[in-house]
Amino acid sequence: MTKPNKPPKKGISVTSLGSPEKDGWLTKQGGSWKNWKRRWFVLKGDCLYYFKTNKDTEETGIIELTRESVVREEPKKKRYAFSVATTPDAKRIYYMYPDNVGDTQDWIHVLNTAIDKKKASGPGSAPSIPVQSNQMHSNAISPPAPSSSKPKGSNPRDKVGLAKDNIPFLQEQENKVLEFWMIWSESIPASEDLQPGLGIEFHLAVSASLEKLTWRTAGPQNIFIQKMVDFFWNVGAPESEIDRLNDVGALINPVKIGSWIDMSSKGGMDGGWYFPVEIPIKLALEAADPGEPATKLKQWADKHNVEKCYSVGRDMGAAPPRQTEFRLRLPGNDFGTQLKIALDAYEFFGFPQIPADALAVLRNSNASFICLSVITSSDGFVRLGLLSPTPSSDSVVKLCTIAGGSGAYNALAALEGSISSEGPAYVEYQFLKDGFGYGVYKEGFDVVFHYDIGEERVD
């Protein structure tokens, strides 16, 4: 999904169109990214204009009607939906729907009337205003046909629910955090939406004290994007950030995308998107706000020849500053070299070093490699985490005691049992800078355990 260059706009305003054949709100599906956005549509002559608001001074796009244009009802797409194809074999078909079924028929009638007038005017006639649409052309993966196959074996989706049932602060009634979790879990695409051979993955990260959790799910772009955007709309994400998701997605063109949510026992709630794909850091930085943190991250990466990240994501909270996470693979063929590079990041980005007792556990872990998680914002660096794979049971016990206190390991073991896990996939030595906990997340040093709950597949 490559983002095409946008053709020059003609600067047509809603007001300049005067008295149209018809105007009104329609919700239109995007081109490269199959999400739906509400737009103000104006039919004038043989051109259907759409705007972000009914007072815009510049159009968002224009659909030119031709003598061969086809308008159809599309009930399988959305309730009350219809489509406009500029030609019968057009690669781009525009899907949209009004607020009620009566308006669907009105729009179909006036559009067909405009097409009939075009036919009557003869084959050589030109459009009233010869411009191109500035909407991205569709070259995304086509939506798959629903599959009746059922995933085999243990269901990771069920394990996510069992994990939730083992978190004490998610058992309270009338709990806004629990409601947030429910909205997110309902936004995950159904397994029936998958094509054979593809899957939906589920992950959970928990602090040693079990007071903070991060839930993550990802899968094929074509079945996730609309569900994700609907979720962000439902929880109050600003339109500017949804537009940014579209822009970054068009630039990176990830095969797999996902959503995440954070929550804490103190009522913390946050959410966002991530692309679990390997890309150059230079490209990943397009997701971040420009400023000193992004510049310093690039400088540090150049210093150590860190060229790629394996995941990039961004939060969609209602208020700034926005936070962007980069997960980086570190160069070097041995643990000692990678650890030296990782520890330099703590100093370079202005974070305290890992506490001595926790660092001793890391040094004795015999880890095969190390990864780094860096979160930036326009207000500075937010969080830095060193991720070490498959910690031993002994390491987990020690780290639970260091960061969670007595009894922490027993609670973690109970959670592991609920998801039939043999242990964390990663342990993260994490530091959240002062001021970024907002009174609901633990600031300073913490230990976080990452679990791969599994992948739901259709074979």
N, C-alpha and C positions, 0 to 999 in steps of 0.2 A: 504494500500500500504506500506508494510514493506520493507525496504531496505535490500536486502540479503548481506551476506558476499561475497566479491569478491574473486574468485579463484586466486591462484598465477599466475602471468603473466610469459610467457616464454621468454619475452624480444626479440621478433622477430622484426627486423627493416625492413623498406622498402627495403633498399639496400641488406640485406641478402637474400631476396627472389629471387634475380637475374632476369632472363627474365620470366615474368609471361605469362599466357595464355591471360590475359587482365587486364588492370588497368585503373583507371580514377576516376573522381569526381562523387559521387552520394550523394543525400540528403536523409538521413535515418530517419525514425521515431523511437523515443525512445521506451523503453520497459515500465517502470513504469509510466513515464510521456510522454504523446503522443505529444511531440514537435518534430520538424524536424531540423536536423543538417547536415551540409555539411561535408562529410568525404571522404578520399582517400581510394578507394577500390582496392584490389589486389587479383585476382584469381590465385592461384598456386596449381596445382594438384586438390585435392578434398576439399580444404579449401579456403574460401573467407574471407580474412583479411580486417579490416578497421582501418584507422588511422586518427588522427586529421589533419595531414598535410602529404604531399608527401615526407617529409624528416625525419619523426619520427623514433626514435630508439626503440620504443616499441609500440606494437599494442594496439588499444583501445578495440578491440574485434575480435573474430573469429567465423565464421559460418561454421560448419562442414557439408559437403554434404554427404548424404547417398544414398544407392540404392533406397530408398523410398522418397527421397526429391522431392518436387513439386515446380515448378516455374510457376507463372501465371501473366498475365497482370492485373492491378488493376486501371482502368480508373476512378472508383468512388472515389478512395482514393485521388489521385492527378493526374494532367495531366502527361502523360508519365510514370506513376508509374507501378511497378511490385512487386511481393512478392516472398519470398523464405521461404518455410516450410521444416524443416529437415525431417519430416515425415507427412503423410496425416492427422494424428490426433494430430499434435504437438500443445501444448498450446501456444508456442511462434511462431508467424509468423513475419518475418522481411519485412517491407515495405520500398521501396526506389524508387527514380526516378533520371534520368540523366537530363542534360540541354536540350536535344532535343529528339524527338521521334525516330529518327534513331538509337540513342545509346540504346534505350530501347530494340529494336529487337536484336541488337548485344549482349547485356548482356544476354538476355534470351537464345540466341543460344549457347553462350559459356558455360553458366551454365548447360544447358541441355546436352551439349556434355560431360561435366565433370561427370554428373550424369549417362549418358549412359556408360561411361568408368567404373564407379563404379559398375554398374550392370554386365558388362561383366567380371569383375575381380572376381566375385563369392561372395557368401554370407558370407564367413569367413574373407574377407579382412578388414583391419583396416584403419583408416584415415591416411593420410601421416604424420601428426603431431597430435597425440592424445591430444588435449587440449580442455578446455571448454571456451565458450564465457564469457567475464567479463562484458557483458551488463546486466543490472538489468532485472530479470525475470518479465514478465508482470502479475501483479495482481491488476491493477487499474480497476476502473469501466469501463465496456465496453461501447463504444459510443452508445447512444440511436438511435433508428430509428427516422427520422424526423416526426414531428407531423403536421397535417394539422389544428389542433385546433387553434383558435385565442384567445388571452387573453381577458378577459372580463373587462368591466368597464373602468375607466380612465387609460390611458397608461402612466406609469412613464417615459418611454423613451421619449415621447413627452414633458413631463414636464421638463426633462433635457434640451431639446432644448429651451423651453420657458424661463427657468432660464438663459441660456446663452444669450438670446436676451435682458435680462434686466440688463446686466453688461455693463456699458458704455465703458470700455476699450476693450471689445470684439466686438465692432461694427465697429472698424476701418478697412478699406480695407488694403490689403497687410500686415496683422498683423501676425507676426510669432507665437505669443501666440495663436491666433485664429486657425492658421494652426495646431499647436500642439494639440489643443482641438479636431479639426476635425479628426486627425489621431487616437487619443485615442477613440473618440466616434465610429468611424468605426470599431474599434477592438473588440467592445462588441458583443458577440455572438447573433445571431438572436433568437427570441422567438421560431421559428420553430425547433430549435435545442434541445429544452427542452423536457424532458419526462413529461407526465401528473403528476401533483402533485408537481412538482419542480418549482423553480422560480429564477429570476435574480433581485437582489436588487440594488437600486440606492440611493446614499447619496450625500449631498452637505454640505460643511462647509464654512462659509464666515466670514471674520473679520468684526468688527463693522463698519469700514469705507468702506467696500466692495472693498478694494484694494488688498485683497488676497483671493483666493478661493482654496478649495480642493475638487475634484470630486472623488467619489469612486463607484465602482460597483463590485459585487461578485455573484457567482453562482456555480453550480456543477463543480467539478474539471475537469471532462472529456470533457466538452464543452468549458471551459475557457482556459486551459493550452496552447494550440497551438496558439490561438488568442493573448494571452498575450505575448508569446515569440516572435511572429511575430511583435507585436507592439514594443517590446523592441529592436529588431533588427533594425526596421525602424527608430527609434530615436537615434540609436548609442550606445546602452548599450554594455559594453564589454562582451566578451564571458565568461570570468571568473565569472562574476556575474550571467549570465544565468546558468552556471554550478552549481553555489552555490544555485540558486533557485531549481534546480533539486535535489541536495543533501539534502537540508533542507526539501523539499517536500517529498522525499523518507523516511526521518526520521520521520516526523510528520504525514504524510499520511492524510492530511486534506480532509474532504468530500467537503468542500466549499473553494474556493480561489477567489481572486479578484485583480484588479489593481487600482491604484490611480494616480492622477496627481495634482501637485500644480502649481499655476500661480499667477502672481501679475501684477498690473498696471504699474510697472516699468520694465516689460519684464522678470520677473522670470519664470522659467519653470523647473519642476522636475517631476519625476514619479517613480513608483515602484510597488511592489506586497505586498499583505497582506493575511493572513490566519485568517478569523474571526471565530476561533474555540477556545474552552477552553482547555488549556494544562498547565502542570506544568511549572513554571518559569525555572527550570533547563533545560527542553527540549527547551523552547523558546530561551534561551540564545545561543543555537547552531547557531542561525541566526546572532548573533552579532560578531563583530571583538573582539578577546580577548584583554584584557588590563584592566586598572584601572577602567574605567566606568562600564564595565560589572561585575567586581569583587565587586565594591561598591554597585551596584544594588542588587546583590545576598546577600551581607551583610545586607543591609537595609531590604530586604524582610525577611531574617531569623530573624532579630531583631523584626519585627512586625508580624511574622507568616503569611506573604503574600505568599500564596502557588501557586496561579494560575494566569495566564493572559487570557483574553478573546479574544485577537487579537495580532498577531505579524506580522510585516512587515518590508520591507527594501527598500531603494532607489536604483535605477539602473542608476544613473547619470554616465556620461562618465568619470568623474574624482573623485578620492578620496578626502576627507575621506568619507567612506560609512556611512550611518546613518540607525539605526535600531530602530523601535518604538515598545514599549511594552505598552499595555493597561491592567491595573490591577484592579481587584476588591479588595476592602479593607475590612479587617475583622472588626467585631464590629456590634452590633445590633442597634446602635443609631447614629444619625448624629454627635453628639459631639465627640464620640470616633473615628469615621472615619476621622473627620476633624483634630483632633489632630495628627493622623498618617500621613495624607496628608501633613500637614504643617511641620512636621518633615522632610519629604522628601526634602522640599525646603532648609532647613539648611544642611541636610546630603549630598546633591548633590551640594551644593555651589551656590544656586540660591537666589536672593533677595526675601523677603516675598511679598505676594500679597499686593498691595497698600491698605491703610486703608479704603478708600471710597468704593473700590470694595469688600473688605473683609466684610464690613458692609452689603452690599447687599446679599452676600452669607450667612452670619450668619442669616439674617432675611428671608431667602428663604423657610425655613421649608422643605428643601430637604429630601427625604426619604433615600438617600444613596449618596455616592461619589465614583467616579472612578479616576484613575490617568493615565496620558499618559507620558511616559518617553522615550526620544530619546537619544541614545548613539552613539558615534563614536570613532574611534581610537584616535582622537584628544581631546576627553573629552565629557562631557555631552553637548548636543546641546539644548534641549528644554524640559520644564516640564510644564504639564498642568493638572489642576484639573477640572474634568468634573462633573457638577451637572445637574440632569435631570429636564426636563419640567419647565423651569423658567417662572414665571408669566409675564404678559404683563408689569406690573409696573417695574419688575426687568429688563426686556429687554430695556425699555425706559431709565432707569437710567444707565445701562451699556453701551448703545449706546452713551450716552452723555459723560460718563467717558472716553471711549476709541476711540470714533469716532467723537465727537464734535457735534455741533448743526446741525440739518438736517440729521444726520446719521440714525435716526430711520425711518424717512419718506422713505428713499431709501431702507432700509431693509424691511419695510412694503410692498413696491411695489414688491420687489423680492418674498416675501411670497405670495402675491396675484397671481403672475405668476405661482406658483406651487401649488396653492390651499391649502396652509399650514395654520394650526391654530396656529402655533408657533414652536419654536425650540424643538427638542427632547432633546438636551443638550446645556448648555452654558459652554464654557471652559475658565477658567482663566489661561492664557498662558504666559510663559516667554521664549523668544528666546535669548540665550546668545550672547554677542558681538562677532563679527567675523564670525557668522554663517548666517548672512543675506545676505552676498556677494553683498551688495549694491542694492539688488532688493526686499528684504523682510524686514519688520519692525522688528528691534531688540528691546529687552526689553519687557515690559509688553504689552499685548494686550488681547482683548476679542474676542472669536470666537464662532459663533452660528452654531450648527450642526442640519441639517434637514434630516429626513427620507423621501425621495421623494416617495418611494413606491416600490412594488415588482411586477414584470411582471411575470405572471404565466400562465401555460397551465393546465386547469382542465380536 
